[in-house]
Amino acid sequence: MPDFAGRLRPVGRVAILVSRYNEVVTAKLLDGAHAACADAGIAREQVDVIWVPGAFELPVVAAATAASGRYACLVALGAVIRGDTAHFEFVAGEATRGLGEVALRHILPVGFGVLTVDTMEQAMDRAGGAAGNKGHEAASAAIAAADVIARMGVAELGGMGAQG
């Protein structure tokens, strides 16, 4: 049986969806995602950045983006920081659930770069600080998953054929 392993390589167009809420954090996650695309040899012209109001809106915009059939993978970036109410759980949970549904429904990798943290300090640590850049990690994972799906020969199922 063949052994499939995804690599960081040019896989086609990439869409990076970025939450404007907590933009001081998400802009740094975006920098990391752009760096991962560059590491994979994906030209900047092959990367579309789509801004959304907040993490809660990521799934619906991801669904519309996936339905376009233009992208080899999506990367969702956001920062949900715990406050004094239950709002954190609802937003983080629905963003997670919705993005997972998009990936499965469209057979399209969706890199999960939505931070769910207790403090702004923790968010900054994960957006290029002491804990690395989770935007880079999310984009790298999505690109590698897109590569493995293409290698398996199911490229036509999720819009993966959109190389241009």
N, C-alpha and C positions, 0 to 999 in steps of 0.2 A: 504494500500500500504506500502511495506517495506521502511524503512528509511536507506539509505546507507551512511556511513561516512568512509572515508579512515583514517587509522591509520599508525603510524610509527611502522612497524614490518618487519621482514624478508620477502621479496617479491620475491626473486630470484636474479639473477645476475644484477648488475648495471654497466653501462658504464658511465664514466665521461670523457667528451671531453674537453680538455683544450687548449686554445690559448697560444702559446709561446710569441706572441707579448704582450708587457707590462707584462712580466713574474713576475716582482716584485709584481704585483697586483694579477695576476692569480694564483700564487703559494699559496697565502694566501686564495684565494677563494677555491682552491683545499683542503687546510687544513680544511676549514669549511665544504665542501662537505663530506670529509672523516669522520668528527665528526658527521654529520647527519646520515651517514650510520651506524656508531657505535651506536648512540643513538637508531636507529631502530633495532639493534641486527643483522645487516648484517655483516658477517665475512669479514675481509680484503681480503680473498681469493676469495670472491664473487664480488669484485669490480675491474673492469679493468679501467685503466687510459690510455686514448688515446690522445696524444699530436698532435696538428695541428699548422700550421704556424701562422694563424691569425684568427680573428673573421669571416672574409669573407669565410674561408674554413670550418667553423663549419657545415653548412647545408649539404654539399656534404658528409662529413665524417659521419655525423649523419645519413644520408640516407643509406649509406653503412652499418653502424653499425646496424641500425634498420632492414635492409633487412636480416641480418644474422639470425634473429629469436632467438638469444641467450639471450636477455636481457628483464627484466621486465620493465625497464625504462632507460632513458638516462638523463644526466645532462650536459648542455652546459655552459662552463665558458669562459668568455672573458672580455676584457676591451677596449672600444673604447672611446678615449679621444679627445674632440673637438680640432681642430687645426685652422689654418687660412684659410683653403679651404673647399669646399663642400664635400671633401672626407669622413668626419665623417658621413654625412647623408646617403651617398650611402652604406657604410660599415654597419652601424648600421641598416639601413632599410632592406637591403638584408639578413643580419644575422637573424633578427627577422622574416621576411617573410619566409625564407627558413626553419627555425627550426619549425615554426608553420605548414608548409606544411608537414614536416616529421611526426610530431605528428599525424596529421589528416590522412595522407595516410596510416600509419602503425598502427593506433589506439594504439599508444604507448606514454605514458607520456614523455615529454621532459622538464625537469626543465630548466627554462630560467635564467641563471646566467651571462648574458652578460651585464656588466655595460655600460651605455651610459652617460658619465659625461663631464663636462666642464674642469675639472682640475685634475691633479694627486692627489692633496689633497682630492678631493671629492672621487676619486677612492679608496684611502687608507682608508678613513672613512668607506666605504662600504665593505671593504675587511678585516674586523675584528677590525675596529676602532670605532669611536663614533656612527656610524649608524649601527653597527652590522656586520654580515658576510653574504652577499647575496649568497655566495656559499652554506652555510648551509641552507639558506631559499630555494634556488632552489632545492637542493637535497631532503629536507624534503617534498616539494610540489610534486616532481616527485614520491617519495616513497608512499606518501599518495594517490596520484592519481592512482598509480599502484595497490594499495590495494583496492581502491573502484572499479576499473574496474574488478579485480579478484572477488570481492564479488558479482558483478552484473552477473557473470557467462559468461563473454565474453573473458575469458583469452586466448582462442585459437586464437583469431583474430589478436593479435598483437605480438605474440612471447612470451606472458606472461607465457606460460607453461614452459619456459626455467628455471626451478628451480635449475638445476644442474650446 
